[in-house]
Amino acid sequence: MKDAIQERLNNRGQVGIGTLIVFIAMVLVAAIAAGVLINTAGFLQSKSEQTGQDSTAQVSNRVEVVSGFGNVTNNEQVDYINLTVMRGSGSDDINLSTATIEWIGPNKAKTLVAGNMSQADATSAGTGTPGSSNYFNVSDIKDEDASAPVLNSQDDRFTISMNATAISAQSLQEGQTVELKLTTQYGAVTLYRANIPQSLSQESAVTV
């Protein structure tokens, strides 16, 4: 009788130990799963925050065009286009030396980078054509802290100059249009359409 009772107690002890082992294993699995979920949630949160910041920067960190004008030659053609720009409302500092401008004109489409307007390049060197066919110039109009070419104040006003004759291999004619797409270092885009007036007669400069 005693032997039967002792055997039954031993069996219960073994079952209890087995149950404890299973329970511990379940706790460990749950802990590992929870750790994976927490890490994944943290990674996704970080990625979503970064994506949100990038999206905000692409929307807010843009340049605003205050005005545009073209220089009229004696032949009644526009050889230079100049844009007066400022920092967009709520944007961070914008370095125009790292910006690009996509020029889509009646004769040419190309991407311009900041550079020296007198600088000859592969397409203009030795041809007698003015340089700057791949460049735009940045100069300051109002820049109290001499930050040019960085727009670091809402009061800054800079001029972006483009040599239309060099870019398009000929000057712009009456009634022609150039589409300009300025992209900052943040990826923010400003679109501007420069429309040459239908008549350039007796003009030295025109609003575009």
C-alpha positions in Angstrom: 0.0 0.0 0.0 2.8 2.4 1.0 4.7 1.6 -2.2 1.6 2.4 -4.4 1.2 5.8 -2.6 4.9 6.6 -2.9 4.8 5.7 -6.7 1.7 7.9 -7.2 3.5 10.9 -5.4 6.6 10.4 -7.6 4.5 10.5 -10.7 2.8 13.7 -9.6 6.2 15.2 -8.9 7.4 14.3 -12.4 4.2 15.8 -14.0 4.7 19.0 -11.9 8.3 19.3 -13.1 7.3 18.8 -16.7 4.5 21.4 -16.4 7.0 23.8 -14.9 9.4 23.3 -17.7 6.7 23.9 -20.3 5.6 27.0 -18.5 9.1 28.4 -18.3 9.6 27.6 -22.0 6.3 29.5 -22.8 7.5 32.5 -20.8 10.8 32.5 -22.6 9.1 32.3 -26.0 6.7 35.1 -25.0 9.6 37.3 -23.8 11.5 36.8 -27.0 8.4 37.5 -29.1 7.8 40.6 -27.1 11.4 41.8 -27.6 11.1 41.3 -31.3 7.8 43.2 -31.4 9.2 46.1 -29.4 12.3 46.3 -31.6 10.2 46.1 -34.7 7.8 48.8 -33.4 10.8 51.0 -32.5 12.3 50.6 -36.0 9.1 51.4 -37.7 8.5 54.4 -35.5 12.0 55.7 -36.3 11.5 55.1 -40.0 8.1 56.8 -40.0 9.6 59.8 -38.1 12.4 60.1 -40.6 10.0 59.8 -43.6 7.8 62.4 -42.0 10.7 64.8 -41.5 11.9 64.2 -45.1 8.4 64.8 -46.5 8.0 68.0 -44.4 11.4 69.2 -45.6 10.4 68.6 -49.2 7.3 70.7 -48.8 8.5 73.5 -46.6 12.2 74.0 -47.4 11.6 75.7 -50.8 12.5 78.9 -52.6 10.0 81.5 -53.5 10.4 83.5 -56.7 9.7 87.2 -56.0 10.0 88.4 -59.6 11.7 87.6 -62.9 13.0 89.7 -65.7 14.8 89.3 -68.9 17.6 91.4 -70.5 16.7 92.6 -74.0 19.4 93.0 -76.6 19.6 95.4 -79.4 18.3 92.7 -81.7 15.1 92.6 -79.6 15.9 89.2 -78.1 16.3 88.1 -74.4 19.8 86.9 -73.7 19.6 86.6 -69.9 16.9 85.6 -67.5 17.2 86.7 -63.9 15.0 85.6 -60.9 14.8 87.4 -57.6 14.3 84.7 -54.9 13.8 84.5 -51.2 13.5 81.8 -48.6 10.1 80.2 -48.4 8.0 80.8 -45.2 9.0 78.4 -42.4 11.9 76.9 -44.3 15.4 76.1 -43.0 18.5 77.7 -44.5 18.8 77.0 -48.2 22.2 76.8 -49.9 21.7 77.8 -53.5 25.1 76.5 -54.4 23.8 73.0 -54.0 20.5 73.6 -55.8 19.8 72.6 -59.4 17.6 74.2 -62.1 16.0 72.2 -64.8 15.7 74.5 -67.9 13.0 73.4 -70.4 13.0 75.9 -73.2 11.9 76.0 -76.8 15.3 74.9 -78.1 17.0 73.1 -75.2 16.3 71.1 -72.0 19.1 70.7 -69.5 20.0 70.7 -65.8 21.9 73.7 -64.6 24.1 73.9 -61.5 25.6 76.8 -59.6 28.8 78.0 -61.1 30.8 80.9 -62.6 28.9 82.6 -65.4 32.1 83.4 -67.2 33.3 79.8 -67.0 33.6 78.0 -70.3 32.5 74.4 -70.5 32.7 71.5 -73.0 29.8 72.7 -75.1 30.9 76.3 -75.4 34.7 76.3 -75.1 36.4 77.4 -78.3 33.2 78.1 -80.1 33.0 81.9 -79.5 29.8 81.3 -77.6 29.7 82.8 -74.0 30.3 80.3 -71.2 27.8 79.3 -68.6 25.7 77.0 -70.8 25.5 74.5 -67.8 25.6 77.1 -65.0 23.6 79.7 -63.1 24.9 82.5 -61.0 23.8 83.6 -57.6 24.3 87.2 -56.4 23.0 89.1 -53.5 20.6 92.0 -53.6 19.9 92.2 -49.8 22.1 90.2 -47.5 22.8 91.8 -44.2 25.1 89.1 -42.8 26.9 88.3 -46.1 25.6 84.7 -46.1 25.3 84.4 -49.9 24.7 81.9 -51.5 22.9 80.7 -48.4 19.4 82.0 -47.8 19.4 82.1 -44.0 17.0 85.0 -43.3 13.5 85.8 -44.5 14.8 89.2 -45.5 17.5 87.8 -47.8 17.0 88.5 -51.5 19.2 86.9 -54.1 19.3 87.0 -57.9 19.7 83.8 -59.9 21.0 84.6 -63.4 20.9 82.3 -66.4 22.5 82.9 -69.8 19.7 82.0 -72.1 21.9 82.4 -75.2 24.5 79.9 -74.0 21.9 77.5 -72.6 19.7 77.4 -75.7 22.4 78.1 -78.3 20.4 81.2 -79.3 18.6 84.0 -77.5 14.9 83.8 -76.6 12.5 85.3 -79.1 9.2 87.2 -78.6 6.4 85.0 -77.3 8.6 82.1 -76.2 8.4 80.3 -72.9 10.9 78.7 -70.6 9.9 76.4 -67.7 12.2 76.4 -64.8 12.2 73.8 -62.0 14.4 74.8 -59.0 15.2 72.0 -56.6 16.9 72.7 -53.2 19.2 70.4 -51.3 16.2 69.1 -49.4 14.4 68.0 -52.6 11.9 70.8 -52.4 10.8 72.0 -55.8 9.8 75.5 -57.0 8.3 75.8 -60.5 8.4 79.0 -62.5 7.4 79.8 -66.0 9.2 82.6 -67.7 7.1 84.1 -70.5 8.8 86.4 -73.0 6.4 89.2 -74.0 4.9 89.3 -77.5 6.8 92.5 -78.2 10.3 93.5 -77.2 10.5 96.6 -79.2 12.2 99.6 -77.6 12.7 97.6 -74.3 15.9 97.1 -72.4 14.4 94.7 -69.8 11.1 93.0 -69.5 9.2 91.1 -66.8 9.1 87.4 -67.5 
